[in-house]
Amino acid sequence: MSERKAFLLRIDPKVLDAVQRWADDDLRSLNAQIEFLLRRALRDAGRLKEGTDGPGSRTQRAGR
């Protein structure tokens, strides 16, 4: 598994609550949901190469 880096994220409480509800609906942790959304945005913007979703990514498995 690749190395993970921790960092502080300042986020609007309403946005955090919405992402937490979405994570709960998708049976993901908040951290996994944020990473999922970032990876999807990067892929859609052409800034993440195909096949670099990394281990544990549910991008393909979730059918999204």
Backbone as a ProteinNet text record, in pm:
[ID]
protein_1_A
[PRIMARY]
MSERKAFLLRIDPKVLDAVQRWADDDLRSLNAQIEFLLRRALRDAGRLKEGTDGPGSRTQRAGR
[TERTIARY]
83.9	0	88.5	48	127.6	120.6	220.7	228.5	115.8	59.7	-45.3	11.6	-30.5	12.2	-108.7	-89.1	-193.9	-178.9	-291.6	-287.1	-414.6	-406.4	-520.1	-606.7	-736.5	-829.3	-928.7	-931.9	-1032	-1147.1	-1267.6	-1382.3	-1506.8	-1592.5	-1719.1	-1798.7	-1852.6	-1926.7	-2043.9	-2110.8	-2223.5	-2174.5	-2060	-2002.1	-1958.9	-1894.9	-1850.9	-1969.5	-2076.6	-2195.9	-2254.6	-2257.9	-2312.3	-2225.9	-2093	-2002.7	-2013.1	-2029	-2044.7	-2172.1	-2282.3	-2407.4	-2389.4	-2320.3	-2294.6	-2208.7	-2106.5	-2020.3	-2101.8	-2188.8	-2273.7	-2361.9	-2419.4	-2503.9	-2425.8	-2298.4	-2213.7	-2133.7	-2159	-2090.1	-1938.3	-1896.7	-1754.8	-1726.4	-1600.3	-1559.6	-1556.5	-1557	-1548	-1419.3	-1309.7	-1180.7	-1184.9	-1239.6	-1247.2	-1337	-1443.6	-1534.2	-1464.6	-1391.8	-1319.3	-1216.1	-1142.9	-1043.9	-1110.9	-1223.8	-1300.2	-1339.6	-1393	-1437.5	-1320.5	-1209.8	-1091.3	-1038	-1030.6	-981.5	-1071.9	-1203.8	-1298.3	-1284.2	-1271.9	-1254.8	-1124.3	-1017.4	-888.5	-895.4	-958.2	-970.7	-1054.4	-1167.4	-1255.4	-1189.4	-1097.6	-1025.7	-901.5	-875.7	-759.2	-628.8	-633.7	-513.3	-467.8	-535.9	-497.2	-500.6	-387.7	-379.3	-470.9	-524.3	-606.9	-526	-590.6	-524.3	-445.3	-453.4	-380.6	-474.8	-592.4	-687.4	-634.7	-539.1	-473.6	-551.4	-482.5	-546.8	-656.3	-762.7	-871.4	-969.2	-940	-1030.7	-1157	-1269.1	-1396.2	-1453.6	-1373.3	-1422.8	-1487.5	-1417.3	-1469.8	-1574.4	-1548.4	-1639.7	-1774.6	-1778.2	-1904.2	-1982.8	-1922.5	-1992.4	-2009.8	-1920.2	-1929.9	-1829.9
-117.6	0	124	225.4	347	425.7	508.4	590.8	694.1	719.1	820.3	937.9	1057.1	1177.3	1239.9	1283.8	1352.5	1503.1	1574.1	1719.5	1775.8	1899.5	1968	2024.7	2005.5	2058.2	2149.5	2274	2367.5	2365.1	2340.8	2324	2380.1	2435.6	2489.5	2376.9	2398.9	2292.9	2235.9	2319.2	2269.9	2174.4	2207.1	2119	1987.6	1996.9	1876.5	1786.5	1845.9	1767.8	1698.4	1770.5	1712.1	1596.5	1613	1505.8	1387.4	1413.6	1305	1225	1293.1	1221.7	1137.5	1193.5	1121.9	999.3	1015.8	903.1	794.7	834.7	738.7	662.1	733.2	669.3	568.6	599.4	512.9	411.4	407.5	315	333.9	460.9	495.8	579.2	583.3	677.9	816.9	918.1	1055	1073.3	1023.5	1034.6	966.8	846.6	774.2	848.1	909.3	983	1106.1	1178.5	1295.6	1254	1145.9	1098.9	1051.7	983.9	940.1	1059.7	1163.6	1281.5	1354.9	1364.3	1428.5	1350.3	1217.7	1134.6	1146.5	1146.2	1157.3	1293.1	1400.2	1533.7	1542.8	1486.7	1487.4	1407.6	1291	1207.8	1279.4	1338.1	1406.3	1528.7	1591	1708.3	1669.6	1539.4	1493.9	1513	1521.7	1544.3	1420.9	1309.9	1184.1	1077.2	1009.8	907.7	791.3	727.8	608.3	501.4	425.8	317.2	361.6	489.8	538	568.9	505.7	527.5	471.8	380	329.9	220.1	151.3	43.8	97.2	21.9	61.5	157.7	203.3	295.2	222	283.1	221.6	284.3	361	429.6	332.2	225.4	128.8	38.9	-5.9	-97.8	-35.1	94.6	161.3	194.7	169	193	340.7	421.7	565.8	611.1
0	0	0	-74.5	-82.3	48.4	66.3	186.4	185.9	301	315.9	392.2	356.8	427	494.5	615.9	689.8	671.4	668.8	661.6	722.9	764.2	823.3	711.8	722.8	623.8	693.2	652.4	704	605.2	655.3	567.1	633.9	554.1	603.6	669.6	788.2	858.2	778.3	699.1	618.2	509.5	450.7	348.5	413.3	527.9	598.1	634.5	683.1	717.5	595	482.8	359.6	311.1	316.8	273.7	370.4	499.2	596.4	568.7	538.4	505.6	379.7	279.5	155.3	183.2	266	303.3	373	463.3	533.1	433.8	338.1	236.2	152.6	124.7	41.7	123.7	254.7	346	341.4	339.8	342.1	466.5	505.7	609.9	546.6	630.1	579.9	501.4	554	486.2	348.2	342.2	215.3	115.9	164.9	76	17.7	101.3	52.1	-52	-25.2	-121.8	-250.9	-239.3	-356.4	-443	-378.2	-452.3	-517.3	-446.2	-503.8	-622.9	-609.3	-720.4	-842.5	-819.2	-930.2	-998.9	-921.1	-979.4	-1058.2	-1003.6	-1073	-1202.9	-1197.9	-1318.2	-1423.6	-1381.3	-1475.9	-1538.7	-1465.3	-1516.5	-1596.4	-1607.8	-1682.9	-1608.6	-1478.4	-1399.3	-1323.4	-1342.5	-1279.8	-1387.9	-1407.3	-1510.8	-1478.5	-1581.3	-1563.8	-1494.1	-1406.5	-1337.7	-1216.2	-1179.6	-1062.9	-947.4	-950.1	-841.3	-710.6	-719.4	-599.1	-530.8	-440.8	-368.3	-277.8	-267.9	-180.6	-244.1	-365.5	-431.3	-473.1	-450.8	-487.2	-613.3	-685.7	-803.8	-901	-935.3	-1029.8	-964.5	-842.9	-777.8	-748.4	-725	-691.9	-817.2	-934.8	-1059.8	-1089.8	-1042.4	-1062.8	-1165.6
[MASK]
++++++++++++++++++++++++++++++++++++++++++++++++++++++++++++++++

